[in-house]
Amino acid sequence: MLCERIKDSDEGLAKTALETLKEIVRSSTTSMTSIPKPFKFIKPHYDSVVTHYERLPPSFLKRILADFLSVLAMTMAEPGKNISLAFLK
């Protein structure tokens, strides 16, 4: 549900959903020896969130979404694409 809320037209609601997701990932990541469980639930939504990110106009929301996607891209993007660097623009 939070992945869908990130794409909401209400920027306040989208920002709250994104902050909640970031906190869930942060609190579940005790060690990087395995993929955190929230990543497994987010994976089916990764492509649609990236598409949404690309459509967003420059804004604070786009910047924090880029930070979140750069972390997700390390485990979800195609191998060898270095896509996490693309979100640093």
Contacts in CASP RR format, 6 or more apart in sequence:
PFRMAT RR
TARGET T0000
AUTHOR 0000-0000-0000
METHOD contacts of the structure
MODEL  1
MLCERIKDSDEGLAKTALETLKEIVRSSTTSMTSIPKPFKFIKPHYDSVV
THYERLPPSFLKRILADFLSVLAMTMAEPGKNISLAFLK
2 17 0 8 1.000
2 18 0 8 1.000
2 20 0 8 1.000
2 21 0 8 1.000
2 24 0 8 1.000
3 17 0 8 1.000
3 21 0 8 1.000
3 42 0 8 1.000
3 45 0 8 1.000
3 48 0 8 1.000
3 49 0 8 1.000
4 45 0 8 1.000
5 13 0 8 1.000
5 14 0 8 1.000
5 16 0 8 1.000
5 17 0 8 1.000
6 14 0 8 1.000
6 17 0 8 1.000
6 18 0 8 1.000
6 21 0 8 1.000
6 49 0 8 1.000
6 52 0 8 1.000
6 65 0 8 1.000
7 14 0 8 1.000
7 48 0 8 1.000
7 49 0 8 1.000
7 52 0 8 1.000
8 14 0 8 1.000
8 17 0 8 1.000
11 59 0 8 1.000
11 61 0 8 1.000
12 61 0 8 1.000
14 61 0 8 1.000
15 60 0 8 1.000
15 61 0 8 1.000
15 64 0 8 1.000
18 61 0 8 1.000
18 64 0 8 1.000
18 65 0 8 1.000
18 68 0 8 1.000
19 64 0 8 1.000
21 38 0 8 1.000
21 42 0 8 1.000
21 68 0 8 1.000
22 64 0 8 1.000
22 68 0 8 1.000
24 38 0 8 1.000
25 36 0 8 1.000
25 38 0 8 1.000
25 39 0 8 1.000
25 71 0 8 1.000
28 36 0 8 1.000
28 37 0 8 1.000
28 38 0 8 1.000
29 36 0 8 1.000
35 75 0 8 1.000
39 72 0 8 1.000
39 75 0 8 1.000
39 76 0 8 1.000
42 49 0 8 1.000
42 72 0 8 1.000
42 76 0 8 1.000
43 76 0 8 1.000
46 72 0 8 1.000
46 76 0 8 1.000
49 65 0 8 1.000
49 69 0 8 1.000
50 69 0 8 1.000
53 62 0 8 1.000
53 65 0 8 1.000
53 66 0 8 1.000
53 69 0 8 1.000
53 87 0 8 1.000
56 62 0 8 1.000
56 65 0 8 1.000
66 87 0 8 1.000
66 88 0 8 1.000
66 89 0 8 1.000
67 87 0 8 1.000
69 84 0 8 1.000
69 87 0 8 1.000
70 84 0 8 1.000
70 85 0 8 1.000
70 87 0 8 1.000
70 88 0 8 1.000
71 84 0 8 1.000
73 83 0 8 1.000
73 84 0 8 1.000
73 86 0 8 1.000
73 87 0 8 1.000
74 84 0 8 1.000
77 83 0 8 1.000
77 84 0 8 1.000
END
